[in-house]
Amino acid sequence: MTAAQKRAQAKVEYDAFLAQCPSRQLLDRISDKWVVLILCALGGDRSSAEPSTVDAGGPRPMRYSEISRRLAGVSQKMLTQTLRSLERDGLLTRTVTPTVPVTVSYELTDLGLSLHTMARGMRSWAQTHMGDVLANRDAYDARA
């Protein structure tokens, strides 16, 4: 059996409902809030509070410091770990430019861009329905 045939067979056998399925581990990683926000940031998503810029609205490379500023509250350690895991999974590329000081930028790969669409949808859903969720929480807590 060739490597391509083995991959095709394994793809059929992936079932996230099974405890040992590697796709379950991937689901765990890509459902992380920092992953979703990094994908959205690198995909060019803006919040309604941000002013429009010429390059906003589409995927673009970003430097570490830009991503860090964009993701309020992320620690340096968490951002570094998350970027490394996304690079390892092939969702983004890290490019080092030999300048003084060295410039490092991150950009979504085609695989990362395909996931960006869903991440953007989750972020949008959360922002749109947060009021409903808060009202439901208040109603639930009032019953308890």
N, C-alpha and C positions, 0 to 999 in steps of 0.2 A: 504494500500500500504506500503510495507516495505521500509526502508531507501535506500537499494540498488536499488529498483525499482524506487524510486523518483530520485536518482542520475542518473540512466540510462535515465529516461524521460527528466530530465533537460539537460543532455548531448545532446540529440537530438534537444532540443530547443535553445541551444547556437547559436547565430548568431551575429558575431562581427559587422555586418552592422547595427544592431539595437542599438539605443542610450543607452538603459538601460541594455544591455547585459554585464554581469560581465567579459566575455572574452575580451571585449574591454579594460577594465581596466588592465587586465593582459597583453594585447598587448602593452599598454602604458608603463607598467613597464619593460617588457623584451626587448623592443626596445631601452631603455636608453643606452647611450654609456658606462656608467660605469658598467652596468649589463653585457653587451656583453664582455667587457674587463675582468671583474672578472671571468666570466664563462670560458673564454679562458685561463686566468692565472691558475685557479685551474684545468683546463683540461690538463695542461702541455704544452700548445702551447708556442713556442719560436719564437722570431723574428729572421730574418736572421742575425742580428747584434750580437746576443748572442752566446757565445761559447757553444759548446755541453757539457753537464754534464751527469753523469751516470744516474741520475733519471729523466732527462728531457725527454719529449716526451710522457708522460702518466699522467693521473690524479694522483694528490697527495695532501695530506693536506699541507696547508701553514699557517704560522703565520701571524698575522695582519701586522707586520712590513715588511714581505716579499711581501705581496700583495701591500702595500703602496709604496714600492720601485719600484715594477713592473709597477704600474700605475702612470707614471709621470704626475704630475699636479692635482691629486685628493686631495681634502682637507680631513682632518681628519673627519670633520663632515659628508661630503658626503659619504666617504667610510664606516663610521660607520652606517649611515642610510641605505645605499644600502645593506650592509651585513645583517643587521637586517631584512630588507624586504625580502631578498632572503631566510633567515632562516625561516621567518614566512610563506612563500609560499612553504616551503619544498624542495627548490632547493639546499640548502646546510645545513650542520650540523656544529654546533659550539661545540667544545670540550674543556673543561677547565681541565687542569692537575694541581693538587695541588703541585706545586714546589715553590721554592723561587728564583725569583719572579714567580707568577702564569703564566703558559703557556697556551695560547689560540690558538687553530688552527681551520681552516675552511676547509671543504672538501665537494665536490659535492656529492649529493645523487644520486640514480638511476634516479630520475626525472630530476635533474640538469644535469646529464650526457647526458640524451636524448636531452636536449636543447643545450648542449655544441656543438654538431655537427652542428647545424644550426648557432649558434653564431660564430663558427670558420669559417663557410662558408661566413658569412656576413663580418667578419674582413678580410678574404682573398680577397673577391671581392673588398672591398674598397681599399685595398693596391694595388691590381693588376690594377684597373681601375682609380686610382687617376689621373694619367697623362692625360687620355682621358677626365676626368671631368674638369680638369683645362684648357685644350685646348678648350673645349666647352664653358666654362665660358668666356675665353678670346675672342672667336669668337662672342659670344652673346653680350658681353660688347662693342666690336668694332662696332657692328651694331647699338647699342643704341645711 
